[in-house]
Amino acid sequence: MRNATDPAHHVFAEPAALRRAVRAGDFLGQTSGQCPGYLQGNLVILTAADSEAFLRFCLRNPKPCPVIGVGEPGDPTLPALGAGLDLRSDLPGYRVFRDGAPAERLTDIGALWRDDFVAFVLGCSFSFEHALIRAGIPVRHIEAGGNVPMFVTVLETEAAGPFGGPLVVTLRAFRPADAIRAITLSERYPAAHGAPVHIGDPAQIGITDLGRPDFGDPPVVEPGDMLVFWACGVTPQLAIRRAAPAIAVTHDPGHMLVTDLIAERPT
């Protein structure tokens, strides 16, 4: 594992510059707020034997799993997503699963890479946050310097082969007028989960304690806020736990691949 001091308050403008810093071990933080306007991606790496069923899972569940890139077996590059991109080193954090169980966190997976690995990159809701900020809508976890809160729900995905399980969501709290604008703006980002999947009472989707997210940091919620929940690309990590492949690698929640793709769909 690389050693580094994270420049936690530095915001990179260009994805290539951020990826170089990540690869050098100079940035290991979460990526919310980084490279405004560019598409960020969740990562899932499986063996070729497991990849076909996982692709079917993504196609059946496009809200949490919007596919923006699929690699060739053994190839850690996805040139369509970024010049010089290397999936083995260009994310600030990785999670390794063995037989479906989280086994370790790494900042570089070069030593684990195999000739039969197939990489999937799935769009991330971090990608539309710049549009909210540009519209004057506060994104509180960015203002607080934290990670977005993520919760496991009682909503089930549609299974494909061994892959299935509950939907994970991200939560952002807004004043009601800002919530309406945020919902409308997020619809322009279908590759980043698009419109929310739930608005309002968290208990209706099985969330009983907002102060204890399953991933990320607790939300900043003010009196009178409207709670808005988007599908989350951590959902495949629970599908991996259920499928229990011998090995799988994902991003560490909040530590995304930042691509060269522009996030917003042309209007």
C-alpha angles and dihedrals in degrees: 000000000000121000119226147154107231116228087222096178098045116103115203117216099194123055094215090056092050092048091051090052091048092048091050091050092245096118121039101152132112114281105224107130094018123127097003114223097021127110116253122201142208115226131223122174121187137160117270089251091061098036100081094058091044092052089053088051090054093048091051092048107040096158096065094024111043102169114221098163142011122191132217116254110281095006115119093187129086104185093182089064099044143348110256092001116165117190092199094067112009100086119079092226140016134192120212119207123197118191087347096304124112104252109172147344119233139175094211129030100188092115091053098047116123134192091240097052116122118195127212123192116198125190119259132215090231083080096073097044092089089058089055093049091046088054091053095254112140115236098201102197089055091048088050092048091240142118124269114263114250126195135190110231136199090244111111127220121223108265126232116191107313094341118098143099142123127336118251118212137193120225128216121175122211143168105266095255091049091047091059091050092046091053091050094047094048090057087071090065107066090156088058097052094280120216120013123270097216139019126192130359109049092199089069089069096039101265109138104167120038090185092065110054117184089231134010128017130318113272125254103235124177128195112281094019123148114227116223123190126198128191111262134217091226085079091090090058089065089046088054090052090054095044092045099203114189090250137003134163127206138167116275104253109275094013101101140176108254110212133197091242120113108243105215122080111234113257 
